[in-house]
Structures are given as structure tokens and as C-alpha cells.
Amino acid sequence: MKLGYNQAELVESPSRYLVCAGQTAVDGEGSPRHAGDMRGQIGLALDNLEAVLGAAGMGLANVVRLGVFTTDVDEALKNFDLLGERFGSIQCAPPMTLLGVTRLAMPGLLFEIEATAAA
């Protein structure tokens, strides 16, 4: 299965390095959204990741590593086209690890994505 990521990413002398905490499907007040909806949760988690990157003056094109955690790997993979739309449109394919987990930090969360970015 082709998932659209590189096996490695060489970063030579970045002037800025950002390590992002895991982003989930929560709103501005930290309340979980899209209960039971993997696609909705992936979309909001990506929105939140882009917001964190943007606050540091970066974007998805700066991402050099992704960690993805989900309570349902099969359902997440069915919706990975959302990652492809965001990263593929800018021709960015950072190395990634996808892990199935028993649960995430808050009940009801199905998907979490963390990133490392460099500029």
C-alpha cells in the first residue's frame, strides 16, 4: 500500500526547529469534536496542526517528521486521503509512523498527529 511518505528526510543546518505536541480534534476551548467521526477528527487535527505551525511562521511544507496515533488503524487509513490532500498538494511527504493505540488522552478521541518542522 502506497501511503505517500518518504523513508527519511535530511535536514541540513535548519535555523529554526519546531517540535509540535500531538494535535487532536478539539476546539479552541479544548473540547473534543466530531465524536465517532474519524474523518471529521482527522480534518480538525490537521487544522489544529496547521494553526500551531502557522503561529511559528511555518506551514505543512516545513514538516520533516509525523507521528500518527489512532484507536482504529483501518478506519484511519480509509481517511488518509485527507493527509494526501494537504501534504500532496504541496509535494511534501515527510517520514511518518502510524501507531494503533488503545486510547488517546481524552475519551472519544480517535486520531492524534504530532509533527517536527524545520526552516
N, C-alpha and C positions, 0 to 999 in steps of 0.2 A: 504494500500500500504506500503510495507516494503522499507524504504529508506536507511537503513544501518547506523543508528547513535544511540548513547546512549542517554538516558534521562538526565543523569548527569555525571560529571567527577570529582572525588575527587582528588585534588592535595595537597599533604601534604608537606609543607616546601620546595617549589621549591627554588633553589639557583639563578635561572635566570627566568625572566618572560618577555615575549615579546608580545607587542600588535601591530599588523600589520594593517596599513591602508588598505582600500579596494583596491584590485588588479583587474585590468581590462585588456582588450585585447589591450594594447598599446605596441609599440616597445620601444627601448632604448631611442628614442628621444621624447617619449610621444605622438606619433601619433597613432590614433586608427587604428586597423587592423581588417580584416575579416568582413567587412560591410555586414549586413544582414545574417550572418552565425553564429547562436547560438553555434553550435558545435565547430567551429573554435575559437570563443571568449572564451568559457569555457576552452578549451585546453590552450590557451595563458594566460588567467588569472591564471590558475593553475601553468603554467611555471613561471609566474612572482611571484606568492606566494612562490613557492619553492626557487626562487632566493633570495627573501627577507629573508626567513628562513635560507638559506644557508649562507648568509652574517653574520648572527648572530651565526653561528655554530650550527644551528638546522636543522631539517627536518620535514616532514609531521608527523612523529611519535611523535613529541613534541606538536602537536596541541591539545589543550584541549577545544576549542570552535570555531565554524564557524558561520559567518553571511553571508547569500547569498541574493543578491538583483537582481531582473531581471525585465525586462519590459514585459516578456511573461512567466508566470509560467508554462503553459502547454508545451511550447517548451523547456524550461529549463529542466523540468522533463523528457522529451523524451531523453535528452542527459546526464542525471545524471549517466549513466554508466561510464562516464569519471571520475567522483569523485570516484565511486566504484573501478575502476581500480587502481587509485592512492592510495586511503586510504585502500581499501580492501586487496590489495597485501601485505600491511604491518600490517594488522589486527588492524587498527586504525579506530575507529568510534566515533569521537568527537561529543558532543551535537551540534545541528545545528538549526538555524532558517532560513527559506526561506520566503522572502517577495516579493510580486509583487509591483512594483513601476511605476509611470507614466513615469519617465525618469531618466537617470543617469547623471553624471556630464557633459559628452561631448555627443553631438548629435551622434547617430549611435551606441553607446554602448548599449549592450543588457544584460550584465551579469557583476556582481561585487562580489567578495568574500573577506571577511575580516577574520582574524584569531587571536586567542590568543594562545600563545605557552608557555610552561614551561619546564624547565630542572632542 
